[in-house]
Amino acid sequence: MLRRCSKCKKFKSLDKFYKDKSKVSGVTSHCKMCKDKYIKVHQAGRKRNSVYDYDKRLRVKYDLTLKDYNRMLEQQKGLCAICKQPETCIQSGKVRRLTVDHNHLTGKVRGLLCIICNTKLGVLENREFVDNAIDYIKDYDT
């Protein structure tokens, strides 16, 4: 059976496409060759511009520059503002950056946190969940 690649427009056998269970055909719309070429070009560009991309994300999401982030990181001595430990979570083969913590209502940046403390803080900010969790624990501790 043949399928037409949506990128190069050539008809190719299904084994020339990556499998994709979410598609009706069971394969991707781009052939392996086109998909690999696309990934190679775009990942190379992302690696080259990763500092620029991060700076852009900081500006858009938190109204911070990379310089601001680095200043905060230096003030915190590279440690999480809550547990006072360095980040240990590995992502893409590297230790993650500390996460920018902010008030979700005001948008005000509070500090830099490790992923574990940031996740726990997110849970604590949900007052209803915390109250229910306390009640749950009390019920089983008596």
Rosetta constraint file for C-alpha pairs under 8 A:
AtomPair CA 1 CA 13 HARMONIC 5.88 0.50
AtomPair CA 1 CA 14 HARMONIC 6.47 0.50
AtomPair CA 2 CA 11 HARMONIC 5.97 0.50
AtomPair CA 2 CA 12 HARMONIC 5.23 0.50
AtomPair CA 2 CA 13 HARMONIC 4.47 0.50
AtomPair CA 2 CA 14 HARMONIC 5.98 0.50
AtomPair CA 3 CA 11 HARMONIC 5.34 0.50
AtomPair CA 3 CA 12 HARMONIC 5.47 0.50
AtomPair CA 3 CA 13 HARMONIC 6.20 0.50
AtomPair CA 3 CA 14 HARMONIC 6.29 0.50
AtomPair CA 4 CA 9 HARMONIC 5.75 0.50
AtomPair CA 4 CA 10 HARMONIC 5.42 0.50
AtomPair CA 4 CA 11 HARMONIC 4.19 0.50
AtomPair CA 4 CA 12 HARMONIC 6.22 0.50
AtomPair CA 4 CA 29 HARMONIC 7.81 0.50
AtomPair CA 5 CA 9 HARMONIC 4.89 0.50
AtomPair CA 5 CA 10 HARMONIC 5.59 0.50
AtomPair CA 5 CA 11 HARMONIC 6.36 0.50
AtomPair CA 5 CA 12 HARMONIC 7.27 0.50
AtomPair CA 5 CA 29 HARMONIC 5.87 0.50
AtomPair CA 5 CA 30 HARMONIC 4.90 0.50
AtomPair CA 5 CA 31 HARMONIC 5.43 0.50
AtomPair CA 6 CA 29 HARMONIC 5.71 0.50
AtomPair CA 6 CA 30 HARMONIC 5.46 0.50
AtomPair CA 6 CA 31 HARMONIC 7.95 0.50
AtomPair CA 7 CA 30 HARMONIC 5.83 0.50
AtomPair CA 7 CA 31 HARMONIC 7.78 0.50
AtomPair CA 7 CA 34 HARMONIC 6.68 0.50
AtomPair CA 8 CA 30 HARMONIC 7.95 0.50
AtomPair CA 8 CA 34 HARMONIC 7.05 0.50
AtomPair CA 12 CA 16 HARMONIC 6.36 0.50
AtomPair CA 12 CA 31 HARMONIC 7.79 0.50
AtomPair CA 13 CA 17 HARMONIC 7.72 0.50
AtomPair CA 14 CA 27 HARMONIC 7.29 0.50
AtomPair CA 16 CA 31 HARMONIC 5.76 0.50
AtomPair CA 16 CA 32 HARMONIC 5.73 0.50
AtomPair CA 16 CA 33 HARMONIC 7.83 0.50
AtomPair CA 17 CA 27 HARMONIC 5.88 0.50
AtomPair CA 17 CA 28 HARMONIC 5.98 0.50
AtomPair CA 17 CA 29 HARMONIC 7.61 0.50
AtomPair CA 17 CA 30 HARMONIC 6.78 0.50
AtomPair CA 17 CA 31 HARMONIC 4.48 0.50
AtomPair CA 17 CA 32 HARMONIC 4.99 0.50
AtomPair CA 18 CA 27 HARMONIC 5.50 0.50
AtomPair CA 18 CA 28 HARMONIC 5.56 0.50
AtomPair CA 18 CA 31 HARMONIC 7.04 0.50
AtomPair CA 18 CA 32 HARMONIC 6.02 0.50
AtomPair CA 19 CA 26 HARMONIC 5.79 0.50
AtomPair CA 19 CA 27 HARMONIC 4.19 0.50
AtomPair CA 19 CA 28 HARMONIC 6.14 0.50
AtomPair CA 20 CA 26 HARMONIC 5.05 0.50
AtomPair CA 20 CA 27 HARMONIC 4.52 0.50
AtomPair CA 20 CA 28 HARMONIC 5.54 0.50
AtomPair CA 21 CA 26 HARMONIC 5.00 0.50
AtomPair CA 21 CA 27 HARMONIC 6.97 0.50
AtomPair CA 22 CA 26 HARMONIC 6.89 0.50
AtomPair CA 23 CA 27 HARMONIC 6.25 0.50
AtomPair CA 23 CA 28 HARMONIC 7.02 0.50
AtomPair CA 30 CA 34 HARMONIC 6.02 0.50
AtomPair CA 30 CA 35 HARMONIC 5.74 0.50
AtomPair CA 31 CA 35 HARMONIC 6.03 0.50
AtomPair CA 32 CA 36 HARMONIC 5.87 0.50
AtomPair CA 33 CA 37 HARMONIC 6.15 0.50
AtomPair CA 34 CA 38 HARMONIC 6.11 0.50
AtomPair CA 35 CA 39 HARMONIC 6.20 0.50
AtomPair CA 36 CA 40 HARMONIC 6.06 0.50
AtomPair CA 37 CA 41 HARMONIC 6.24 0.50
AtomPair CA 38 CA 42 HARMONIC 6.09 0.50
AtomPair CA 39 CA 43 HARMONIC 5.71 0.50
AtomPair CA 40 CA 44 HARMONIC 6.05 0.50
AtomPair CA 41 CA 45 HARMONIC 6.39 0.50
AtomPair CA 42 CA 46 HARMONIC 6.18 0.50
AtomPair CA 43 CA 47 HARMONIC 6.16 0.50
AtomPair CA 44 CA 48 HARMONIC 6.27 0.50
AtomPair CA 45 CA 49 HARMONIC 6.11 0.50
AtomPair CA 46 CA 50 HARMONIC 5.40 0.50
AtomPair CA 46 CA 53 HARMONIC 7.79 0.50
AtomPair CA 49 CA 53 HARMONIC 5.98 0.50
AtomPair CA 50 CA 54 HARMONIC 6.07 0.50
AtomPair CA 51 CA 55 HARMONIC 6.13 0.50
AtomPair CA 52 CA 56 HARMONIC 6.14 0.50
AtomPair CA 53 CA 57 HARMONIC 6.20 0.50
AtomPair CA 54 CA 58 HARMONIC 6.15 0.50
AtomPair CA 54 CA 66 HARMONIC 7.54 0.50
AtomPair CA 55 CA 59 HARMONIC 6.27 0.50
AtomPair CA 55 CA 64 HARMONIC 7.99 0.50
AtomPair CA 55 CA 65 HARMONIC 5.89 0.50
AtomPair CA 55 CA 66 HARMONIC 5.01 0.50
AtomPair CA 56 CA 60 HARMONIC 6.22 0.50
AtomPair CA 56 CA 65 HARMONIC 7.85 0.50
AtomPair CA 57 CA 61 HARMONIC 5.84 0.50
AtomPair CA 57 CA 62 HARMONIC 7.94 0.50
AtomPair CA 58 CA 62 HARMONIC 5.40 0.50
AtomPair CA 58 CA 63 HARMONIC 6.29 0.50
AtomPair CA 58 CA 64 HARMONIC 5.25 0.50
AtomPair CA 58 CA 65 HARMONIC 6.10 0.50
AtomPair CA 58 CA 66 HARMONIC 6.94 0.50
AtomPair CA 59 CA 63 HARMONIC 4.24 0.50
AtomPair CA 59 CA 64 HARMONIC 4.76 0.50
AtomPair CA 59 CA 65 HARMONIC 5.61 0.50
AtomPair CA 60 CA 64 HARMONIC 7.90 0.50
AtomPair CA 62 CA 102 HARMONIC 7.92 0.50
AtomPair CA 62 CA 107 HARMONIC 6.98 0.50
AtomPair CA 62 CA 108 HARMONIC 7.76 0.50
AtomPair CA 62 CA 109 HARMONIC 6.93 0.50
AtomPair CA 64 CA 68 HARMONIC 5.86 0.50
AtomPair CA 64 CA 69 HARMONIC 6.75 0.50
AtomPair CA 65 CA 69 HARMONIC 6.35 0.50
AtomPair CA 66 CA 70 HARMONIC 6.08 0.50
AtomPair CA 67 CA 71 HARMONIC 6.10 0.50
AtomPair CA 68 CA 72 HARMONIC 6.25 0.50
AtomPair CA 69 CA 73 HARMONIC 6.12 0.50
AtomPair CA 70 CA 74 HARMONIC 6.09 0.50
AtomPair CA 71 CA 75 HARMONIC 6.19 0.50
AtomPair CA 72 CA 76 HARMONIC 6.17 0.50
AtomPair CA 72 CA 111 HARMONIC 7.16 0.50
AtomPair CA 72 CA 112 HARMONIC 7.33 0.50
AtomPair CA 73 CA 77 HARMONIC 6.09 0.50
AtomPair CA 73 CA 78 HARMONIC 5.01 0.50
AtomPair CA 73 CA 79 HARMONIC 7.35 0.50
AtomPair CA 73 CA 112 HARMONIC 7.09 0.50
AtomPair CA 74 CA 78 HARMONIC 5.89 0.50
AtomPair CA 76 CA 80 HARMONIC 7.11 0.50
AtomPair CA 76 CA 81 HARMONIC 6.59 0.50
AtomPair CA 76 CA 112 HARMONIC 7.94 0.50
AtomPair CA 78 CA 86 HARMONIC 6.32 0.50
AtomPair CA 79 CA 83 HARMONIC 7.94 0.50
AtomPair CA 79 CA 84 HARMONIC 5.12 0.50
AtomPair CA 79 CA 85 HARMONIC 5.00 0.50
AtomPair CA 79 CA 86 HARMONIC 4.54 0.50
AtomPair CA 79 CA 87 HARMONIC 7.16 0.50
AtomPair CA 79 CA 98 HARMONIC 7.96 0.50
AtomPair CA 79 CA 112 HARMONIC 7.97 0.50
AtomPair CA 79 CA 113 HARMONIC 7.70 0.50
AtomPair CA 79 CA 114 HARMONIC 7.92 0.50
AtomPair CA 80 CA 84 HARMONIC 4.79 0.50
AtomPair CA 80 CA 85 HARMONIC 5.44 0.50
AtomPair CA 80 CA 86 HARMONIC 6.02 0.50
AtomPair CA 80 CA 87 HARMONIC 7.06 0.50
AtomPair CA 80 CA 98 HARMONIC 6.96 0.50
AtomPair CA 80 CA 112 HARMONIC 5.93 0.50
AtomPair CA 80 CA 113 HARMONIC 4.45 0.50
AtomPair CA 80 CA 114 HARMONIC 5.32 0.50
AtomPair CA 80 CA 117 HARMONIC 7.93 0.50
AtomPair CA 81 CA 111 HARMONIC 6.39 0.50
AtomPair CA 81 CA 112 HARMONIC 5.95 0.50
AtomPair CA 81 CA 113 HARMONIC 5.66 0.50
AtomPair CA 82 CA 113 HARMONIC 6.77 0.50
AtomPair CA 82 CA 117 HARMONIC 6.80 0.50
AtomPair CA 83 CA 117 HARMONIC 7.19 0.50
AtomPair CA 85 CA 114 HARMONIC 7.87 0.50
AtomPair CA 86 CA 114 HARMONIC 7.13 0.50
AtomPair CA 87 CA 95 HARMONIC 6.83 0.50
AtomPair CA 87 CA 96 HARMONIC 6.63 0.50
AtomPair CA 87 CA 97 HARMONIC 7.04 0.50
AtomPair CA 87 CA 98 HARMONIC 6.22 0.50
AtomPair CA 87 CA 114 HARMONIC 5.08 0.50
AtomPair CA 87 CA 115 HARMONIC 7.29 0.50
AtomPair CA 88 CA 95 HARMONIC 6.05 0.50
AtomPair CA 88 CA 96 HARMONIC 7.33 0.50
AtomPair CA 88 CA 114 HARMONIC 7.84 0.50
AtomPair CA 89 CA 95 HARMONIC 5.66 0.50
AtomPair CA 89 CA 96 HARMONIC 5.88 0.50
AtomPair CA 89 CA 115 HARMONIC 7.26 0.50
AtomPair CA 90 CA 94 HARMONIC 5.23 0.50
AtomPair CA 90 CA 95 HARMONIC 4.39 0.50
AtomPair CA 90 CA 96 HARMONIC 5.79 0.50
AtomPair CA 91 CA 95 HARMONIC 6.07 0.50
AtomPair CA 91 CA 96 HARMONIC 5.78 0.50
AtomPair CA 97 CA 114 HARMONIC 7.93 0.50
AtomPair CA 98 CA 112 HARMONIC 5.54 0.50
AtomPair CA 98 CA 113 HARMONIC 5.28 0.50
AtomPair CA 98 CA 114 HARMONIC 5.09 0.50
AtomPair CA 98 CA 115 HARMONIC 7.05 0.50
AtomPair CA 99 CA 112 HARMONIC 5.32 0.50
AtomPair CA 99 CA 113 HARMONIC 5.09 0.50
AtomPair CA 99 CA 114 HARMONIC 6.03 0.50
AtomPair CA 99 CA 115 HARMONIC 6.44 0.50
AtomPair CA 99 CA 118 HARMONIC 7.21 0.50
AtomPair CA 100 CA 109 HARMONIC 7.02 0.50
AtomPair CA 100 CA 110 HARMONIC 7.72 0.50
AtomPair CA 100 CA 111 HARMONIC 6.09 0.50
AtomPair CA 100 CA 112 HARMONIC 4.73 0.50
AtomPair CA 100 CA 113 HARMONIC 6.46 0.50
AtomPair CA 101 CA 109 HARMONIC 5.91 0.50
AtomPair CA 101 CA 110 HARMONIC 5.58 0.50
AtomPair CA 101 CA 111 HARMONIC 5.35 0.50
AtomPair CA 101 CA 112 HARMONIC 5.61 0.50
AtomPair CA 101 CA 113 HARMONIC 6.34 0.50
AtomPair CA 101 CA 118 HARMONIC 6.91 0.50
AtomPair CA 102 CA 107 HARMONIC 5.81 0.50
AtomPair CA 102 CA 108 HARMONIC 5.38 0.50
AtomPair CA 102 CA 109 HARMONIC 4.12 0.50
AtomPair CA 102 CA 110 HARMONIC 5.21 0.50
AtomPair CA 102 CA 111 HARMONIC 7.21 0.50
AtomPair CA 103 CA 107 HARMONIC 5.06 0.50
AtomPair CA 103 CA 108 HARMONIC 5.36 0.50
AtomPair CA 103 CA 109 HARMONIC 6.50 0.50
AtomPair CA 103 CA 110 HARMONIC 7.15 0.50
AtomPair CA 104 CA 108 HARMONIC 7.78 0.50
AtomPair CA 113 CA 117 HARMONIC 6.10 0.50
AtomPair CA 113 CA 118 HARMONIC 5.66 0.50
AtomPair CA 114 CA 118 HARMONIC 6.10 0.50
AtomPair CA 115 CA 119 HARMONIC 6.05 0.50
AtomPair CA 116 CA 120 HARMONIC 6.26 0.50
AtomPair CA 117 CA 121 HARMONIC 5.93 0.50
AtomPair CA 118 CA 122 HARMONIC 6.18 0.50
AtomPair CA 119 CA 123 HARMONIC 6.57 0.50
AtomPair CA 120 CA 124 HARMONIC 6.32 0.50
AtomPair CA 121 CA 125 HARMONIC 6.16 0.50
AtomPair CA 122 CA 126 HARMONIC 6.97 0.50
AtomPair CA 123 CA 129 HARMONIC 7.38 0.50
AtomPair CA 123 CA 130 HARMONIC 7.42 0.50
AtomPair CA 124 CA 129 HARMONIC 7.75 0.50
AtomPair CA 124 CA 130 HARMONIC 6.13 0.50
AtomPair CA 126 CA 130 HARMONIC 6.38 0.50
AtomPair CA 127 CA 131 HARMONIC 6.10 0.50
AtomPair CA 128 CA 132 HARMONIC 6.14 0.50
AtomPair CA 129 CA 133 HARMONIC 5.98 0.50
AtomPair CA 130 CA 134 HARMONIC 6.14 0.50
AtomPair CA 131 CA 135 HARMONIC 6.24 0.50
AtomPair CA 132 CA 136 HARMONIC 6.08 0.50
AtomPair CA 133 CA 137 HARMONIC 6.20 0.50
AtomPair CA 134 CA 138 HARMONIC 6.11 0.50
AtomPair CA 135 CA 139 HARMONIC 6.18 0.50
AtomPair CA 136 CA 140 HARMONIC 6.66 0.50
AtomPair CA 137 CA 141 HARMONIC 6.04 0.50
AtomPair CA 138 CA 142 HARMONIC 6.42 0.50
